[in-house]
Amino acid sequence: MAKWNFKVVLAGDGAVGKTSIRERFMGKGFSSDYLKTIGADFASKKVDVEDNQISFQIWDLAGQESYQAVRGTFYKGAIAALMVFDVQDSATLTNTKNWVEEAIKGSNNGILV
């Protein structure tokens, strides 16, 4: 069985649902209580696909501007960054441009956004 490791970063403004996406991917339920991510949070999940074992490392980045200085390091080694926005808040969609730029600047291997 081939084994693969993929680092994926969830990025976007605060309170857009990054943590909820991570929790659902991990098989956990949805929580309506908002708990701000401090810095970054991490989860890992292994998935078997045919003859491959894929290990996903999911990094959930804090969306608040006060964490901007430390976020760049979390993109290094990531194969992809998923930009998350709130469909009810158009400013969070507009801000994805800044998040894409941050991901490209912070990655060291040509990240898929």
Contact map, one row per residue, 1 for C-alpha under 8 A:
11100000000000000000000000000000000000000000000000111000000000000000000000000000000000000000000000000000000000000
11110000000000000000000000000000000000000000000000111000000000000000000000000000000000000000000000000000000000000
11111000000000000000000000000000000000000000000000011110000000000000000000000000000000000000000000000000000000000
01111100000000000000000000000000000000000000000000011110000000000000000000000000000000000000000000000000000000000
00111110000000000000000000000000000000000000000000000111100000000000000000000000000000000000000000000000000000000
00011111000000000000000000000000000000000000000000000111100000000000000000000110000000000000000000000000000000000
00001111100000000000000000000000000000000000000000000001111000000000000000001111000000000000000000000000000000000
00000111110000000000000000000000000000000000000000000001111000000000000000000111110000000000000000000000000000000
00000011111000000000000000000000000000000000000000000000011110000000000001100101110000000000000000000000000000000
00000001111100000100000000000000000000000000000000000000011110000000000000000000111100000000000000000000000000000
00000000111110000100000000000000000000000000000000000000000111100000000000000000111100000000000000100000000000000
00000000011111010100000000000000000000000000000000000000000010100000000000000000001110000001001100100000000000000
00000000001111110000000000000000000000000000000000000000000001110000000000000000000110000001001000000000000000000
00000000000111110000000000000000000100000000000000000000000001110000000000000000000000000000000000000000000000000
00000000000011111100000000000000010100000000000000000000000000100000000000000000000000000000000000000000000000000
00000000000111111100000000000000000000000000000000000000000000000000000000000000000111000001000000000000000000000
00000000000000111111100000000000000000000000000000000000000000000000000000000000000111000000000000000000000000000
00000000011100111111110000000000000000000000000000000000000110000000000000000000000100000000000000000000000000000
00000000000000001111111000000000000010000000000000000000000100000000000000000000000000000000000000000000000000000
00000000000000001111111100000110000000000000000000000000000000000000000000000000000000000000000000000000000000000
00000000000000001111111110000000000000000000000000000000000000000000000000000000000000000000000000000000000000000
00000000000000000111111111000000000000000010000000000000010100000000000000000000000000000000000000000000000000000
00000000000000000011111111111100000000000000000000000000000000000000000000000000000000000000000000000000000000000
00000000000000000001111111111100000000000000000000000000000000000000000000000000000000000000000000000000000000000
00000000000000000000111111110000000000000000000000000000000000000000000000000000000000000000000000000000000000000
00000000000000000000011111110000000000000011100000000000000000000000000000000000000000000000000000000000000000000
00000000000000000000001111111000000000000000000000000000000000000000000000000000000000000000000000000000000000000
00000000000000000000001111111100000000000000000000000000000000000000000000000000000000000000000000000000000000000
00000000000000000000001100111110000000000000000000000000000000000000000000000000000000000000000000000000000000000
00000000000000000001001100011111000000000000000000000000000000000000000000000000000000000000000000000000000000000
00000000000000000001000000001111110000000000000000000000000000000000000000000000000000000000000000000000000000000
00000000000000000000000000000111110000000000000000000000000000000000000000000000000000000000000000000000000000000
00000000000000000000000000000011111000000000000000000000000000000000000000000000000000000000000000000000000000000
00000000000000100000000000000011111100000000000000000000000000000000000000000000000000000000000000000000000000000
00000000000000000000000000000000111110000000000000000000000000000000000000000000000000000000000000000000000000000
00000000000001100000000000000000011111000000000000000000000001000000000000000000000000000000000000000000000000000
00000000000000000010000000000000001111111000000000000000000111100000000000000000000000000000000000000000000000000
00000000000000000000000000000000000111111000000000000000000001000000000000000000000000000000000000000000000000000
00000000000000000000000000000000000011111000000000000000000011000010011000000000000000000000000000000000000000000
00000000000000000000000000000000000011111100000000000000001111000000001000000000000000000000000000000000000000000
00000000000000000000000000000000000011111110000000000000001110000000000000000000000000000000000000000000000000000
00000000000000000000000000000000000000011111000000000000111100000000000000000000000000000000000000000000000000000
00000000000000000000010001000000000000001111100000000000111000000000000000000000000000000000000000000000000000000
00000000000000000000000001000000000000000111110000000011110000000000000000000000000000000000000000000000000000000
00000000000000000000000001000000000000000011111000000011100000000000000000000000000000000000000000000000000000000
00000000000000000000000000000000000000000001111100001111000000000000000000000000000000000000000000000000000000000
00000000000000000000000000000000000000000000111110001111000000000000000000000000000000000000000000000000000000000
00000000000000000000000000000000000000000000011111111100000000000000000000000000000000000000000000000000000000000
00000000000000000000000000000000000000000000001111111100000000000000000000000000000000000000000000000000000000000
00000000000000000000000000000000000000000000000111110000000000000000000000000000000000000000000000000000000000000
11000000000000000000000000000000000000000000000111111000000000000000000000000000000000000000000000000000000000000
11110000000000000000000000000000000000000000000111111100000000000000000000000000000000000000000000000000000000000
11110000000000000000000000000000000000000000011110111110000000000000000000000000000000000000000000000000000000000
00111100000000000000000000000000000000000000011110011111000000000000000000000000000000000000000000000000000000000
00111100000000000000000000000000000000000001111000001111100000000000000000000000000000000000000000000000000000000
00001111000000000000000000000000000000000001111000000111110000000000000000000000000000000000000000000000000000000
00001111000000000000000000000000000000000111100000000011111000000000000000000000000000000000000000000000000000000
00000011110000000000010000000000000000000111000000000001111100000000000000000000000000000000000000000000000000000
00000011110000000000000000000000000000011110000000000000111110000000000001000000000000000000000000000000000000000
00000000111000000110010000000000000010011100000000000000011111000000000000000000000000000000000000000000000000000
00000000111100000100000000000000000010111000000000000000001111100000001001000000000000000000000000000000000000000
00000000001011000000000000000000000111110000000000000000000111110010001000000000000000000000000000000000000000000
00000000001111100000000000000000000010000000000000000000000011111010000000000000000000000000000000000000000000000
00000000000011000000000000000000000000000000000000000000000001111111000000000000000000000000000000000000000000000
00000000000000000000000000000000000000000000000000000000000000111111000000000000000000000000000000000000000000000
00000000000000000000000000000000000000000000000000000000000000011111100000000000000000000000000000000000000000000
00000000000000000000000000000000000000100000000000000000000001111111111000000000000000000000000000000000000000000
00000000000000000000000000000000000000000000000000000000000000011111111100000000000000000000000000000000000000000
00000000000000000000000000000000000000000000000000000000000000000111111100000000000000000000000000000000000000000
00000000000000000000000000000000000000100000000000000000000000000011111111000000000000000000000000000000000000000
00000000000000000000000000000000000000110000000000000000000011000011111111100000000000000000000000000000000000000
00000000000000000000000000000000000000000000000000000000000000000001111111110000000000000000000000000110111000000
00000000000000000000000000000000000000000000000000000000000000000000011111110000000000000000000000000000011000000
00000000100000000000000000000000000000000000000000000000001010000000011111110100000000000000000000000000010000000
00000000100000000000000000000000000000000000000000000000000000000000001111111100100000000000000000000010011100000
00000000000000000000000000000000000000000000000000000000000000000000000111111100000000000000000000000000011110000
00000010000000000000000000000000000000000000000000000000000000000000000000111110000000000000000000000000001110000
00000111100000000000000000000000000000000000000000000000000000000000000001111111100000000000000000000000001010100
00000111000000000000000000000000000000000000000000000000000000000000000000001111100000000000000000000000000011110
00000011100000000000000000000000000000000000000000000000000000000000000000000111110000000000000000000000000000111
00000001111000000000000000000000000000000000000000000000000000000000000000100111111000000000000000000010000000111
00000001111000000000000000000000000000000000000000000000000000000000000000000001111100000000000000000000000000001
00000000011100000000000000000000000000000000000000000000000000000000000000000000111110000000000100110000000000001
00000000011110011100000000000000000000000000000000000000000000000000000000000000011111000000000100000000000000000
00000000000110011000000000000000000000000000000000000000000000000000000000000000001111101001100100000000000000000
00000000000000011000000000000000000000000000000000000000000000000000000000000000000111111101100000000000000000000
00000000000000000000000000000000000000000000000000000000000000000000000000000000000011111100100000000000000000000
00000000000000000000000000000000000000000000000000000000000000000000000000000000000001111100000000000000000000000
00000000000000000000000000000000000000000000000000000000000000000000000000000000000011111111100000000000000000000
00000000000000000000000000000000000000000000000000000000000000000000000000000000000001111111110000000000000000000
00000000000000000000000000000000000000000000000000000000000000000000000000000000000000001111111000000000000000000
00000000000110010000000000000000000000000000000000000000000000000000000000000000000011001111111100000000000000000
00000000000000000000000000000000000000000000000000000000000000000000000000000000000011101111111110000000000000000
00000000000000000000000000000000000000000000000000000000000000000000000000000000000000000111111110000000000000000
00000000000110000000000000000000000000000000000000000000000000000000000000000000000000000011111111100000000000000
00000000000100000000000000000000000000000000000000000000000000000000000000000000001110000001111111110000000000000
00000000000000000000000000000000000000000000000000000000000000000000000000000000000000000000111111111000000000000
00000000000000000000000000000000000000000000000000000000000000000000000000000000000000000000001111111100000000000
00000000001100000000000000000000000000000000000000000000000000000000000000000000001000000000001111111110000000000
00000000000000000000000000000000000000000000000000000000000000000000000000000000001000000000000111111111000000001
00000000000000000000000000000000000000000000000000000000000000000000000000000000000000000000000011111111100000000
00000000000000000000000000000000000000000000000000000000000000000000000100000000000000000000000001111111110000000
00000000000000000000000000000000000000000000000000000000000000000000000100100000100000000000000000111111111000101
00000000000000000000000000000000000000000000000000000000000000000000000000000000000000000000000000011111111001100
00000000000000000000000000000000000000000000000000000000000000000000000100000000000000000000000000001111111100000
00000000000000000000000000000000000000000000000000000000000000000000000111110000000000000000000000000111111100000
00000000000000000000000000000000000000000000000000000000000000000000000110111100000000000000000000000011111111100
00000000000000000000000000000000000000000000000000000000000000000000000000111000000000000000000000000000111111100
00000000000000000000000000000000000000000000000000000000000000000000000000011110000000000000000000000000001111100
00000000000000000000000000000000000000000000000000000000000000000000000000000010000000000000000000000001001111110
00000000000000000000000000000000000000000000000000000000000000000000000000000111100000000000000000000011001111111
00000000000000000000000000000000000000000000000000000000000000000000000000000011100000000000000000000000000001111
00000000000000000000000000000000000000000000000000000000000000000000000000000001111000000000000000010010000000111
